[in-house]
């Protein structure tokens, strides 16, 4: 009996191609091919916060922007070899090819999606399938080491529109600090809640720096405080320890700011020790976090991306938030110094504005912002 498989495949290929919309086949004409990649290393004048803005230029003249942490000249050269000559629509293929450059992978992914959105005249979240919400809840870290400084920081953040806050526990030199440490942490959060009123929420930010004993004690002590979650209570290197902390307390736990790749956090899901996934936006970018969120959704785990970079990263995070069914809340930096806030506004406009605890979604094509390239040069290498 003759094998008609090749004939059938050829016939199917013809049928499929005849039904493809024009936009789907136009990528082959080269207008969205990447022609160059530039990097701008920026530093805020007062806080010293550093981040790198990536600009991708395409043959059509459309430019896309992304953001990540510090990158080396060698990393930039290797990324350029991968990206240049490829169409921006191949953002998923390029993401996989840049796995060996995690610090650039996320920024390039944002920039490619920015190009695709601009070319199709649609916001990035529309390119990704449409929004799941019309605004994104926001949380910001409080600045200061003392209770007084944290109170002042919260008041500034409230005036800026925030209603949820990341709070560090009291500092200490030695691990396993005992009940005095726990009482000091409770006193700190009680004072903030008393000053903030019933409309505010808190995240206790362990930053992965606490011992397992201190983390366990705090998780138990804060059960009735109703934290949004306890963030990075300790390092994730010992699953048995994390399982014990999660089993002995109902305080929600969040992990993920130091993890890269979806497989890195699957053990945390399987062991049921994580309630909130905290993937690092600068390290992973939009597409990787969407993949992580899809896996987390099957475990009923919410997603609250970690972001401590610049305003381009913030606007990318809002597009990401709009595309995630299991999105919870987005971390947005709020610099203390006027000079730092001015720099961020000069770079990307008022994209980080928060009202009544929520940030509005961008509505323009691509990332929906006009990046001030003069400001990129102005603050480059400060």
VMD Tcl script that draws the C-alpha trace (Angstrom):
set ca {
  {0.00 0.00 0.00}
  {1.55 3.37 -1.04}
  {2.59 5.84 1.67}
  {0.59 9.02 1.06}
  {1.91 10.82 4.16}
  {4.18 13.32 2.30}
  {1.36 14.20 -0.11}
  {-1.08 14.68 2.77}
  {1.37 16.89 4.69}
  {2.02 19.05 1.63}
  {-1.72 19.45 1.08}
  {-2.28 20.40 4.73}
  {0.58 22.91 4.62}
  {-1.04 24.59 1.63}
  {-4.43 24.78 3.34}
  {-2.92 26.22 6.54}
  {-0.85 28.85 4.74}
  {-3.85 29.96 2.70}
  {-5.77 30.69 5.91}
  {-3.00 32.59 7.69}
  {-3.72 36.32 8.15}
  {-1.41 38.73 6.34}
  {0.19 39.88 9.61}
  {1.29 36.32 10.37}
  {3.26 35.97 7.14}
  {4.63 39.51 6.96}
  {7.47 38.76 9.36}
  {9.35 37.08 6.51}
  {9.85 40.33 4.62}
  {12.46 41.38 7.16}
  {10.98 44.65 8.39}
  {11.01 43.40 11.99}
  {14.49 41.90 11.83}
  {16.71 43.18 14.63}
  {19.60 45.24 13.28}
  {21.32 46.31 16.51}
  {21.27 46.09 20.29}
  {22.38 48.88 22.64}
  {22.71 49.00 26.43}
  {22.56 51.97 28.78}
  {23.84 51.37 32.33}
  {22.01 53.78 34.63}
  {22.38 54.72 38.28}
  {20.00 56.79 40.35}
  {21.83 59.83 41.75}
  {20.93 59.45 45.44}
  {19.85 55.87 46.16}
  {22.50 54.39 43.88}
  {19.97 51.90 42.47}
  {21.41 50.49 39.24}
  {19.69 49.03 36.19}
  {20.44 48.60 32.50}
  {18.10 49.71 29.71}
  {18.27 47.67 26.51}
  {17.32 49.16 23.13}
  {16.68 46.95 20.11}
  {16.64 48.56 16.68}
  {14.78 46.89 13.79}
  {15.02 47.24 10.03}
  {11.68 49.07 9.92}
  {12.97 51.74 12.31}
  {10.77 50.56 15.19}
  {12.75 50.41 18.44}
  {11.95 48.30 21.48}
  {13.08 48.79 25.07}
  {13.65 46.46 27.99}
  {15.37 46.49 31.37}
  {17.61 44.26 33.46}
  {20.38 44.41 36.04}
  {24.07 44.98 35.34}
  {25.52 43.37 32.20}
  {29.09 43.06 30.97}
  {30.48 44.02 27.58}
  {31.08 40.33 26.86}
  {27.47 39.41 27.70}
  {26.21 42.21 25.47}
  {28.38 40.99 22.59}
  {27.11 37.43 22.94}
  {23.49 38.60 23.08}
  {24.02 40.68 19.95}
  {25.26 37.60 18.09}
  {22.04 35.76 19.00}
  {19.54 38.55 18.38}
  {20.75 40.52 15.36}
  {19.21 39.27 12.13}
  {16.25 37.55 13.78}
  {12.65 38.87 13.61}
  {11.16 40.40 16.73}
  {8.21 38.03 16.38}
  {10.56 35.17 17.28}
  {10.69 36.41 20.88}
  {10.04 32.95 22.33}
  {12.74 31.27 20.25}
  {15.20 34.04 21.12}
  {14.31 33.73 24.81}
  {15.32 30.07 24.75}
  {18.53 30.84 22.87}
  {19.49 33.41 25.52}
  {19.08 31.03 28.47}
  {22.85 31.15 28.99}
  {22.61 34.94 29.51}
  {19.94 35.25 32.23}
  {20.76 38.89 32.99}
  {19.96 39.88 29.40}
  {17.28 37.35 28.54}
  {14.52 39.22 30.38}
  {15.38 42.66 28.98}
  {15.61 41.40 25.40}
  {12.28 39.64 25.82}
  {10.62 42.89 26.96}
  {12.16 44.80 24.06}
  {11.07 42.25 21.44}
  {7.50 42.31 22.74}
  {7.63 46.12 22.71}
  {8.53 46.00 19.00}
  {5.78 43.51 18.16}
  {3.21 45.59 20.03}
  {4.26 48.80 18.29}
  {4.18 47.13 14.88}
  {0.68 45.70 15.48}
  {-0.46 48.91 17.23}
  {-1.51 46.95 20.31}
  {-0.39 46.94 23.96}
  {1.88 44.04 24.90}
  {-0.88 42.47 27.03}
  {-3.08 42.37 23.92}
  {-0.29 40.66 21.98}
  {-0.20 38.10 24.80}
  {-3.91 37.34 24.57}
  {-5.72 40.27 26.17}
  {-5.96 41.68 29.70}
  {-7.31 39.71 32.65}
  {-7.90 42.93 34.63}
  {-8.08 46.69 34.08}
  {-5.64 47.73 36.84}
  {-2.91 46.14 38.93}
  {-2.64 46.16 42.71}
  {0.67 47.63 43.89}
  {3.01 47.12 46.87}
  {6.17 49.07 47.68}
  {9.08 48.45 50.07}
  {9.41 50.80 53.03}
  {12.79 52.45 53.55}
  {14.51 52.80 56.91}
  {16.08 50.83 59.73}
  {14.19 52.32 62.68}
  {10.50 52.35 63.49}
  {10.37 56.13 63.05}
  {11.99 55.98 59.62}
  {9.60 53.25 58.49}
  {6.60 55.26 59.69}
  {7.80 58.30 57.72}
  {8.37 56.09 54.68}
  {4.87 54.64 54.93}
  {3.33 58.10 55.15}
  {5.16 59.15 51.99}
  {4.04 55.97 50.25}
  {0.43 56.49 51.32}
  {0.53 60.02 49.93}
  {1.82 58.51 46.68}
  {-1.24 56.22 46.54}
  {0.12 52.93 47.94}
  {-1.91 50.83 50.36}
  {0.36 47.77 50.71}
  {3.94 47.72 52.02}
  {6.95 45.43 52.33}
  {8.46 45.77 55.80}
  {11.84 44.42 56.95}
  {12.09 42.79 60.38}
  {14.43 44.42 62.94}
  {18.10 43.97 62.14}
  {20.31 41.68 64.20}
  {23.86 40.41 64.12}
  {23.34 36.81 65.24}
  {20.88 34.12 64.10}
  {18.30 32.51 66.41}
  {17.59 35.73 68.25}
  {14.70 34.40 70.32}
  {11.53 35.96 71.66}
  {12.92 39.47 71.99}
  {13.40 39.57 68.23}
  {9.90 38.25 67.60}
  {8.35 40.81 69.96}
  {10.31 43.63 68.30}
  {9.04 42.56 64.88}
  {5.45 42.41 66.12}
  {5.81 45.82 67.78}
  {7.15 47.28 64.52}
  {4.22 45.97 62.44}
  {1.65 46.88 65.10}
  {2.87 50.49 65.09}
  {2.67 50.66 61.29}
  {-0.83 49.19 61.22}
  {-2.00 51.59 63.94}
  {-0.68 54.52 61.92}
  {-1.89 53.25 58.57}
  {-5.41 52.28 59.52}
  {-7.62 49.44 58.35}
  {-7.06 50.10 54.65}
  {-3.38 49.04 54.59}
  {-1.76 45.62 54.18}
  {1.73 44.38 54.95}
  {4.28 41.88 53.71}
  {7.05 40.89 56.13}
  {10.23 40.86 54.05}
  {12.75 38.31 55.30}
  {14.86 38.75 52.13}
  {16.17 35.20 52.57}
  {18.46 36.41 55.36}
  {16.87 34.85 58.45}
  {17.81 31.60 60.09}
  {15.28 28.78 59.84}
  {14.58 29.10 63.57}
  {13.86 32.83 63.42}
  {11.77 32.40 60.27}
  {9.68 29.70 61.92}
  {9.15 31.80 65.05}
  {8.04 34.84 63.03}
  {5.71 32.82 60.81}
  {3.97 31.43 63.89}
  {3.86 34.79 65.72}
  {2.29 36.62 62.76}
  {-0.54 34.13 62.16}
  {-3.16 36.45 63.65}
  {-1.67 39.57 62.11}
  {-2.93 38.48 58.67}
  {0.07 39.42 56.58}
  {-0.42 39.30 52.82}
  {2.52 36.90 53.03}
  {5.93 36.38 54.65}
  {8.44 36.99 51.86}
  {11.61 34.88 51.55}
  {11.62 33.90 55.25}
  {14.89 32.00 54.76}
  {17.01 30.48 52.01}
  {15.38 27.84 49.81}
  {18.32 25.42 49.93}
  {16.70 23.04 52.44}
  {13.25 21.81 51.43}
  {12.75 19.86 54.65}
  {13.17 23.05 56.67}
  {10.74 24.97 54.48}
  {8.22 22.14 54.73}
  {8.45 22.30 58.52}
  {7.91 26.10 58.57}
  {4.92 25.83 56.24}
  {3.37 22.93 58.18}
  {3.63 24.65 61.57}
  {2.04 27.97 60.54}
  {-0.84 29.29 58.45}
  {1.09 32.44 57.52}
  {1.40 32.49 53.70}
  {4.97 32.17 52.42}
  {6.48 33.71 49.29}
  {9.60 32.62 47.40}
  {11.28 33.16 44.06}
  {13.23 36.39 43.76}
  {16.53 34.54 43.29}
  {15.19 31.71 41.13}
  {15.61 31.40 37.37}
  {13.76 28.98 35.08}
  {10.43 27.34 35.77}
  {11.98 24.11 37.02}
  {13.80 25.92 39.83}
  {10.65 26.38 41.88}
  {8.73 23.21 41.03}
  {10.00 21.44 44.15}
  {8.56 24.28 46.23}
  {5.20 23.72 44.57}
  {5.34 19.95 44.92}
  {6.20 20.25 48.61}
  {3.35 22.77 49.09}
  {5.58 25.26 50.92}
  {4.87 28.26 48.68}
  {1.71 30.36 48.62}
  {3.02 33.30 46.58}
  {5.47 33.01 43.68}
  {7.93 35.93 43.53}
  {9.84 35.70 40.22}
  {12.39 38.43 39.55}
  {11.27 40.54 36.59}
  {14.80 41.71 35.67}
  {16.12 38.15 35.74}
  {13.29 36.43 33.88}
  {11.36 38.89 31.72}
  {7.74 38.63 30.65}
  {7.60 35.33 28.76}
  {9.49 33.26 31.35}
  {7.33 34.54 34.20}
  {4.18 33.76 32.21}
  {5.44 30.20 31.92}
  {6.16 30.06 35.66}
  {2.75 31.51 36.45}
  {1.00 28.89 34.32}
  {2.68 26.14 36.33}
  {1.93 27.90 39.62}
  {-1.74 28.30 38.67}
  {-2.21 24.53 38.66}
  {-1.20 24.57 42.35}
  {-3.46 27.55 43.18}
  {-0.38 29.69 43.87}
  {-0.62 33.45 43.29}
  {2.06 35.47 41.47}
  {3.57 38.72 42.79}
  {6.63 39.55 40.66}
  {9.68 40.99 42.40}
  {10.90 44.27 40.88}
  {13.57 46.59 42.23}
  {14.70 48.25 39.00}
  {13.66 51.23 36.91}
  {10.45 52.57 35.35}
  {10.74 50.61 32.09}
  {10.74 47.45 34.17}
  {7.70 48.76 36.03}
  {5.66 49.29 32.89}
  {6.69 45.85 31.59}
  {5.51 44.41 34.92}
  {2.10 46.02 34.45}
  {1.68 44.38 31.06}
  {2.71 41.10 32.65}
  {0.20 41.60 35.47}
  {-2.58 42.21 32.96}
  {-1.81 38.93 31.20}
  {-1.77 36.65 34.28}
  {-4.98 35.06 35.57}
  {-3.32 34.31 38.94}
  {-1.67 37.72 39.38}
  {-1.81 38.99 42.99}
  {0.14 42.24 43.41}
  {3.08 44.03 41.78}
  {6.09 45.41 43.63}
  {6.91 48.96 42.47}
  {9.90 50.90 43.84}
  {9.25 54.31 45.40}
  {12.53 56.25 45.76}
  {12.86 58.50 48.79}
  {14.89 61.23 47.09}
  {13.32 63.80 44.79}
  {16.28 63.51 42.40}
  {15.70 59.77 41.97}
  {11.99 60.22 41.35}
  {12.74 62.99 38.84}
  {15.14 60.70 36.97}
  {12.54 57.94 36.68}
  {9.90 60.38 35.43}
  {12.32 61.83 32.88}
  {13.05 58.35 31.56}
  {9.52 57.10 30.99}
  {6.92 59.61 32.16}
  {4.40 59.04 34.96}
  {4.06 55.31 34.42}
  {4.57 54.50 38.11}
  {1.62 56.53 39.37}
  {-0.51 54.66 41.93}
  {-4.01 55.61 43.04}
  {-5.85 54.00 45.96}
  {-3.46 51.07 45.91}
  {-3.64 50.32 42.18}
  {-1.61 51.19 39.09}
  {-3.39 51.80 35.78}
  {-2.54 49.64 32.78}
  {-0.69 51.34 29.90}
  {-2.91 51.73 26.85}
  {-0.49 52.66 24.06}
  {1.08 50.23 21.58}
  {3.94 48.04 22.75}
  {4.93 48.89 26.30}
  {2.85 52.05 25.92}
  {5.59 54.53 26.81}
  {7.90 56.93 25.00}
  {11.39 56.42 26.36}
  {13.36 59.66 26.63}
  {16.63 58.73 24.96}
  {18.16 62.05 25.98}
  {17.60 61.00 29.60}
  {19.28 57.67 28.88}
  {22.39 59.56 27.83}
  {22.05 62.06 30.69}
  {22.00 59.41 33.44}
  {24.27 56.91 31.72}
  {27.17 55.80 33.92}
  {26.43 58.11 36.84}
}
mol new
graphics top color blue
foreach p $ca { graphics top sphere $p radius 0.5 }
foreach p [lrange $ca 0 end-1] q [lrange $ca 1 end] { graphics top cylinder $p $q radius 0.2 }
display resetview
